[in-house]
Amino acid sequence: LDEYVEKYWKTGKFLYDDANRKSSLNISPESKKTMEQIKYRNQRLFQLPNGRTECFELHIKTGNLRIHLYPEGLNVYIGYIGKHLDTDKFN
């Protein structure tokens, strides 16, 4: 992730599909159905260093391990590293 950010993300919005194409990352957003359910959305709320709370919907998948991230400006914040969080299909 660091390598992709440093090498390719110089301006504009973070594009997870571009990161997937140009690296070995497997990043995706949560499904619409999962994000519509408040109990699942709340599991993805984390604080940024400035104290603001955001939904870290994007995540890197590696087996059952998930890394939830939030890109802002030209920074990527990691909110969670751990087991697969609950979803509409996985709970």
Wavefront OBJ file of the C-alpha trace (Angstrom):
o trace
v 0.000 0.000 0.000
v 2.801 2.417 0.888
v 4.562 1.627 -2.376
v 1.418 2.253 -4.429
v 0.705 5.549 -2.655
v 4.275 6.795 -3.040
v 4.685 5.671 -6.639
v 1.274 6.279 -8.228
v -1.070 8.420 -6.124
v 0.169 11.955 -6.629
v -3.104 13.880 -7.059
v -6.853 13.453 -7.028
v -9.050 10.836 -5.482
v -7.681 7.465 -4.323
v -8.818 4.862 -6.860
v -8.835 1.394 -5.360
v -9.245 -0.295 -8.754
v -6.100 1.493 -9.977
v -4.255 0.300 -6.863
v -5.394 -3.258 -7.582
v -4.169 -3.052 -11.195
v -0.780 -1.557 -10.366
v 0.031 -3.640 -7.283
v -0.666 -6.981 -5.648
v -3.335 -5.381 -3.447
v -6.895 -6.699 -3.288
v -8.920 -3.642 -2.214
v -12.687 -3.311 -2.422
v -15.524 -1.384 -0.831
v -18.228 -3.098 1.181
v -21.415 -4.085 -0.611
v -24.251 -1.589 -0.716
v -26.434 -4.049 1.216
v -23.856 -4.286 4.027
v -23.395 -0.517 4.247
v -27.153 0.090 4.383
v -27.377 -1.843 7.659
v -26.378 0.387 10.558
v -25.070 -2.501 12.704
v -22.527 -3.388 9.996
v -21.714 0.212 9.076
v -20.990 1.003 12.747
v -18.344 -1.742 12.871
v -16.408 0.265 10.288
v -16.398 3.604 12.098
v -12.940 4.639 13.299
v -11.269 7.854 14.386
v -8.796 9.749 12.264
v -5.761 11.343 13.953
v -7.638 14.668 14.095
v -10.404 13.026 16.180
v -13.014 12.969 13.414
v -14.861 9.687 12.958
v -15.231 8.264 9.455
v -16.480 5.059 7.891
v -13.542 2.947 6.709
v -15.475 1.091 4.023
v -12.537 0.254 1.762
v -10.620 -2.817 2.833
v -7.725 -4.984 1.760
v -8.563 -8.685 1.750
v -6.002 -11.351 2.591
v -7.792 -14.572 3.484
v -9.773 -13.940 6.679
v -7.642 -10.904 7.551
v -9.044 -7.479 6.700
v -7.328 -4.089 6.707
v -9.880 -1.274 6.678
v -8.621 2.002 5.288
v -9.725 5.552 4.638
v -7.977 7.654 1.995
v -8.057 11.418 2.465
v -5.946 14.067 0.837
v -2.867 12.099 -0.156
v -2.900 9.999 3.017
v -4.299 6.558 3.713
v -5.374 5.907 7.293
v -5.674 2.383 8.668
v -8.574 1.986 11.078
v -8.672 -1.756 11.598
v -6.527 -4.829 11.060
v -8.119 -8.083 12.087
v -10.673 -10.776 11.383
v -13.375 -10.378 8.761
v -15.995 -7.949 10.088
v -19.664 -8.860 9.881
v -21.434 -8.255 6.569
v -24.790 -8.996 5.059
v -23.402 -12.390 3.909
v -20.707 -13.067 6.551
v -21.610 -12.891 10.251
l 1 2 3 4 5 6 7 8 9 10 11 12 13 14 15 16 17 18 19 20 21 22 23 24 25 26 27 28 29 30 31 32 33 34 35 36 37 38 39 40 41 42 43 44 45 46 47 48 49 50 51 52 53 54 55 56 57 58 59 60 61 62 63 64 65 66 67 68 69 70 71 72 73 74 75 76 77 78 79 80 81 82 83 84 85 86 87 88 89 90 91
